[in-house]
Structure formats: structure tokens, C-alpha cells
Amino acid sequence: MFYDPRSETHGLPHDPFKSCVAPRPIGWISSQSEDGVINLAPYSFFNAVADDPPTVVFATTGDDVYGLKHSISNIEATGQFVCNIATWDLREQLNKTSAPVPAEIDEMQFAGLTAAPSQLVRPPRVAEAPIHLECEHYQTIDLPFNGKGRNSLCIGHVVGIHISESVLTDGLVDMAKLRPIARLGYHEFTSVESVFKMTRPTAKDL
């Protein structure tokens, strides 16, 4: 099949686009309002895009029943956020934080999670998550959007990295131990359960 998403319908029961680019890591973004209220929300349009300096991006699209997404409002107001890496063991709490709730609700408390203080930024970390990336807001890019609200790409520089010893093996992050979860599209997710290696060839190997 082929369709032009600019002008044609796909003819399928659900939009297949998100399932065509998968799995996508989930950025579990904690932020804080200027009044100190903690917000926590998962974003599957998320990734690391550079390593010197380490840089992450996530996209927040549209709004919810309570108005503009709280994550982007908080980050633009305070200039800071934390990306917590969600794992298989935290899947239920992650899903709970996807619910639209009023801005005055502390979403870590709402999901039964523990707020741990960060080292270099104001928003707290999810204590139960094994990896945290403390970030300073670099730039927001507003993208074209056919719906209501904003389609915004939030870019952050990672200024602090926390890694639990529980997910390290011989000094390396062990994905089989970490078991990060990722979005597949629709209501489907996956987690890392097996890992394989490939060595990048050099020119003389070709």
C-alpha cells in the first residue's frame, strides 16, 4: 500500500505512522512549575540526538482537557527538566502518569513514586528509575500542526547523569538488566529482553 499523508487517508483501522518507526524509547519527563508542583509525563517521541554535549529531544503535541501540556509550559518557564528512563518494572506507574490531570496535581505522588532530589537542576528525579538525565532547556522549536494547541520539539542539554549500580555489568550499562520499555504504536509496547553485538567495520574490512 501507499498513501500521501498530506492529502490521502490510509484506509486502515488506525493511523499506522507511529508503528512504522518503532520501537521508540520513552522519555519520562519530570518538570516543576514555578510554584513547585511536580509534573511527570511519558513521551514516546523522544531520543538522544548528540553526545558532545549530550543532548536529548522530545516532542509534545497538542493539548489535553486541562490546556497546553504541562511539561513544555514548566520547562519553558523554569529552563530545566529530568529525563527518567522507564523500565519494565515501572510500566504501570509510567502508564498512570500518561493520564490528563490538573496542573496542581503532583504526578509523582499521584503515581505512587518517590521524588528524589536532583544534583544540578530543580525538578526531582523518579527515585525508582535506574537512570536519570538532568537537563537544561536549550531550545523549543514549534513545528507545523494540523490540530489544536502546539506541536513542539523540546531540546535539552544533559548536565547530569545518574546510573544505578544495579544496571551495570563490568562497567557497562547492561540492557538486559535495565529492561527499558519502548513504544510500538497503537497501545503496544515492548521491553529489551535480548541483546546482540555487531562490530562496525573499517574501510579495509570492506
C-alpha positions as CSV (number, residue, x, y, z in Angstrom):
1,M,0.0,0.0,0.0
2,F,1.0,3.6,-0.4
3,Y,-0.7,6.8,0.7
4,D,0.3,10.5,0.9
5,P,-0.4,11.6,4.5
6,R,-0.7,15.2,3.3
7,S,-3.7,14.6,1.2
8,E,-4.9,10.9,1.4
9,T,-6.3,8.7,4.1
10,H,-4.6,5.4,4.8
11,G,-7.8,3.3,4.8
12,L,-6.6,1.3,7.8
13,P,-8.4,1.0,11.2
14,H,-5.8,3.2,12.9
15,D,-3.0,5.5,11.7
16,P,0.0,3.3,11.0
17,F,2.7,6.0,11.2
18,K,3.7,5.5,14.8
19,S,4.1,1.8,14.2
20,C,6.3,2.3,11.1
21,V,9.0,4.0,13.3
22,A,9.4,1.6,16.2
23,P,10.4,0.8,18.8
24,R,10.8,4.3,20.2
25,P,12.4,4.9,23.6
26,I,10.2,6.7,26.1
27,G,11.4,9.8,27.8
28,W,9.7,10.0,31.2
29,I,10.0,13.7,31.7
30,S,9.8,15.3,35.2
31,S,9.5,19.0,35.4
32,Q,8.4,21.5,38.0
33,S,6.1,24.6,37.8
34,E,7.3,27.9,39.1
35,D,5.1,27.3,42.1
36,G,7.0,24.0,42.8
37,V,4.3,21.5,41.6
38,I,5.9,18.3,40.2
39,N,4.8,17.1,36.7
40,L,5.7,13.7,35.3
41,A,4.7,12.5,31.8
42,P,5.9,9.9,29.3
43,Y,6.8,10.9,25.7
44,S,7.5,8.3,23.0
45,F,8.7,10.9,20.5
46,F,12.0,11.1,22.4
47,N,15.6,10.3,21.8
48,A,19.2,11.2,22.3
49,V,20.5,13.2,19.3
50,A,24.1,14.1,20.2
51,D,26.8,13.2,22.6
52,D,29.2,16.2,22.8
53,P,27.5,17.9,24.5
54,P,25.0,15.1,25.3
55,T,21.6,16.3,24.0
56,V,18.1,14.9,24.1
57,V,14.8,15.9,22.4
58,F,11.2,15.1,23.0
59,A,8.1,16.3,21.2
60,T,4.9,17.3,22.8
61,T,1.9,17.5,20.6
62,G,-1.5,19.2,21.1
63,D,-3.1,19.9,24.4
64,D,-5.3,18.0,26.8
65,V,-8.5,18.7,28.7
66,Y,-6.6,21.0,31.0
67,G,-5.0,23.1,28.3
68,L,-1.4,23.2,27.0
69,K,0.8,20.2,28.0
70,H,2.2,21.0,31.4
71,S,5.7,19.6,30.6
72,I,6.5,22.2,28.0
73,S,4.9,25.0,30.0
74,N,7.0,24.2,33.0
75,I,10.2,23.7,31.1
76,E,9.9,27.0,29.2
77,A,9.2,28.8,32.5
78,T,12.0,27.3,34.5
79,G,14.6,26.1,32.0
80,Q,15.1,22.7,33.5
81,F,13.8,19.1,33.4
82,V,14.8,15.5,34.1
83,C,14.5,12.5,31.7
84,N,13.9,9.4,33.8
85,I,14.4,6.1,32.0
86,A,11.3,3.9,32.4
87,T,11.7,0.1,32.8
88,W,9.6,-3.0,32.7
89,D,9.2,-2.9,36.4
90,L,7.8,0.6,36.3
91,R,5.4,0.1,33.4
92,E,2.2,0.5,35.5
93,Q,3.4,3.7,37.1
94,L,4.5,5.0,33.7
95,N,1.1,4.4,32.2
96,K,-0.6,6.1,35.1
97,T,1.4,9.3,34.5
98,S,0.0,9.5,31.0
99,A,-3.4,10.4,32.3
100,P,-4.5,14.0,31.9
101,V,-4.7,15.6,35.4
102,P,-5.0,19.2,36.6
103,A,-1.7,21.2,36.8
104,E,-2.0,21.4,40.6
105,I,-1.6,17.6,41.0
106,D,1.8,16.2,42.0
107,E,2.1,13.4,39.4
108,M,4.9,11.6,41.2
109,Q,2.7,11.3,44.3
110,F,-0.3,10.5,42.1
111,A,1.5,7.5,40.6
112,G,2.9,6.3,43.9
113,L,6.5,7.2,43.1
114,T,9.2,8.8,45.2
115,A,10.7,12.2,44.3
116,A,14.5,12.2,44.7
117,P,16.4,15.5,44.7
118,S,18.5,16.2,41.6
119,Q,22.1,17.5,41.8
120,L,22.1,20.3,39.3
121,V,18.5,21.1,38.4
122,R,15.4,21.9,40.4
123,P,13.0,19.3,39.1
124,P,13.2,16.0,41.1
125,R,14.1,12.6,39.7
126,V,12.0,9.4,39.9
127,A,13.8,7.6,42.7
128,E,12.6,4.2,41.4
129,A,14.1,4.7,37.9
130,P,17.6,3.4,37.5
131,I,18.8,6.1,35.1
132,H,18.2,9.9,35.2
133,L,19.4,12.6,32.8
134,E,19.3,16.1,34.4
135,C,18.7,18.6,31.6
136,E,18.8,22.3,30.9
137,H,16.4,23.6,28.3
138,Y,18.3,24.6,25.2
139,Q,15.6,25.5,22.7
140,T,11.9,24.8,21.7
141,I,11.1,24.5,18.1
142,D,7.4,24.9,17.1
143,L,6.6,22.5,14.3
144,P,3.6,22.7,11.8
145,F,0.5,21.2,13.4
146,N,-2.9,20.4,11.9
147,G,-4.6,20.1,15.3
148,K,-5.3,22.2,18.4
149,G,-2.5,23.5,20.6
150,R,1.2,23.3,19.9
151,N,3.4,20.7,18.2
152,S,6.7,21.5,20.0
153,L,10.2,19.9,19.9
154,C,11.9,20.5,23.2
155,I,15.7,20.2,23.1
156,G,17.8,19.8,26.3
157,H,21.4,19.7,27.1
158,V,22.2,16.9,29.6
159,V,24.2,18.4,32.5
160,G,24.0,15.5,35.0
161,I,23.7,11.7,34.6
162,H,22.7,9.2,37.3
163,I,23.2,5.5,36.7
164,S,22.3,2.9,39.3
165,E,24.9,0.2,40.1
166,S,22.1,-2.3,39.7
167,V,22.1,-2.0,35.9
168,L,25.9,-2.1,35.4
169,T,27.9,-5.1,34.4
170,D,31.7,-4.8,34.1
171,G,31.3,-1.0,34.0
172,L,28.8,-1.1,31.1
173,V,25.1,-0.3,31.1
174,D,23.5,-3.8,30.9
175,M,20.3,-3.6,28.8
176,A,19.2,-7.0,29.8
177,K,19.3,-5.8,33.4
178,L,17.9,-2.3,32.7
179,R,15.0,-3.6,30.5
180,P,13.9,-0.2,29.2
181,I,10.5,-0.1,27.7
182,A,9.6,1.4,24.3
183,R,6.5,2.3,22.3
184,L,5.5,0.3,19.3
185,G,2.4,2.3,18.2
186,Y,-1.3,1.8,18.9
187,H,-1.5,0.6,22.5
188,E,1.5,-1.7,22.2
189,F,4.9,-1.5,24.0
190,T,8.0,-3.7,24.3
191,S,10.9,-4.1,26.6
192,V,14.5,-5.1,25.9
193,E,14.9,-8.8,26.6
194,S,17.8,-9.9,24.4
195,V,20.9,-8.1,23.1
196,F,23.2,-8.9,20.1
197,K,26.5,-7.3,19.1
198,M,27.9,-6.2,15.7
199,T,31.3,-4.6,15.3
200,R,31.5,-1.6,13.0
201,P,33.7,-2.4,10.0
202,T,36.6,-0.3,8.9
203,A,37.3,0.6,5.3
204,K,39.9,-2.1,4.9
205,D,37.4,-4.7,6.0
206,L,35.2,-4.0,3.0
